[in-house]
Amino acid sequence: MTEYERINNQIDEIYKECRVKDWDSYDANPVTEKAIEKAKEILKDLQRYGDILLSELEAEPCPDGKIMFEKIVNNDEYRILIV
């Protein structure tokens, strides 16, 4: 499985598990279809740079209904918040 496929699967799982209100038991908003679509678009764009960029990149749901890509490199955290 490529890094692209791994992250794409994470996005699919986020949508399955987080598309209802209160998915985190702390009153989180559902992850929106728009956020899912945007995340997949951005992931496709990032794929052009190869697995090196995508390695250790994680897709995470946010309680406001958005998705975040997060990567840690040399103890520095990088995040992309997808509206």
Secondary structure, DSSP 8 states (H G I E B T S, - for coil): --HHHHHHHHHHHHHHHHSSTTTTSS------HHHHHHHHHHHHHHHTT-HHHHTT-EEEE-TTS-EEEEEEETTEEEEEEE-
